[in-house]
């Protein structure tokens, strides 16, 4: 697998740990969006795209995020400790949508994205800088049978 393109959109809020969003193209054929660049205690790291975990109300079956205190559908009070715990005992509130399955792949992705982030950060200091459009170039050839 080759990472053939990385597009970085810088985040303007300088006080936030989130520094940018990326889209990553693999083998000129597959795109992974919403990869985040985050400032951690030991430098920049990459967070894969994820979604909020949810469950269903015991009373009405309505779908709710795990931090919700009341059901979005019927208003019933929800239990506080509905989320499963991870190996460190923390509540698991998000699930990865896409992620590498080994440390070597994660390392390659992180190196390539952090490098692209730093390049974009340098470009942003130049006069006339125009931010990257992460949606640019999404003219897919979709067969008529699918549309």
SULCOR-V871707 format. One record per pair of residues at least 24 apart in sequence whose C-alpha atoms are under 10 Angstrom apart, sorted by the first residue. I is the first residue (numbers start at 1). J is the second residue. If there is no record, write none. Layout:
# SULCOR-V871707
((I;J) (I;J))
This chain:
# SULCOR-V871707
((1;26) (1;27) (1;105) (2;26) (2;27) (2;28) (2;108) (2;109) (3;27) (3;28) (3;30) (3;31) (3;108) (3;109) (3;112) (3;113) (4;28) (4;29) (4;30) (4;31) (4;112) (5;31) (5;112) (5;113) (5;116) (6;31) (6;32) (6;33) (6;109) (6;112) (6;113) (6;114) (6;115) (6;116) (6;117) (6;134) (7;33) (7;113) (7;116) (7;117) (7;120) (7;132) (7;133) (7;134) (7;135) (7;136) (8;34) (8;35) (8;36) (8;37) (8;113) (8;114) (8;116) (8;117) (8;118) (8;119) (8;120) (8;121) (8;131) (8;132) (8;133) (8;134) (9;36) (9;37) (9;117) (9;120) (9;121) (9;131) (9;132) (9;133) (9;134) (10;36) (10;37) (10;117) (10;120) (10;121) (10;124) (10;131) (10;132) (11;37) (17;41) (17;44) (18;44) (18;45) (18;46) (18;47) (19;44) (19;45) (19;117) (19;121) (20;46) (20;117) (20;120) (20;121) (21;46) (21;47) (21;49) (21;113) (21;117) (21;134) (22;46) (22;48) (22;49) (22;113) (22;114) (22;116) (22;117) (22;132) (22;134) (23;113) (23;134) (23;135) (24;109) (24;112) (24;113) (24;134) (31;138) (32;97) (32;98) (32;99) (33;98) (33;134) (33;135) (34;97) (34;134) (35;98) (35;99) (35;113) (36;113) (37;110) (37;113) (37;114) (37;117) (38;114) (44;110) (44;111) (44;113) (44;114) (44;117) (44;118) (45;107) (45;110) (45;111) (45;113) (45;114) (46;106) (46;107) (46;109) (46;110) (46;111) (46;113) (46;114) (47;96) (47;99) (47;110) (48;95) (48;96) (48;97) (48;98) (48;99) (48;100) (48;106) (49;94) (49;95) (49;96) (49;97) (49;98) (49;99) (50;93) (50;94) (50;95) (50;96) (50;97) (50;98) (50;99) (51;93) (51;94) (51;95) (51;96) (51;97) (52;92) (52;93) (52;94) (52;95) (52;96) (53;83) (53;84) (53;92) (53;93) (53;94) (53;95) (53;96) (54;82) (54;83) (54;93) (54;94) (55;82) (55;83) (65;93) (65;94) (66;91) (66;92) (66;93) (66;94) (67;91) (67;93))
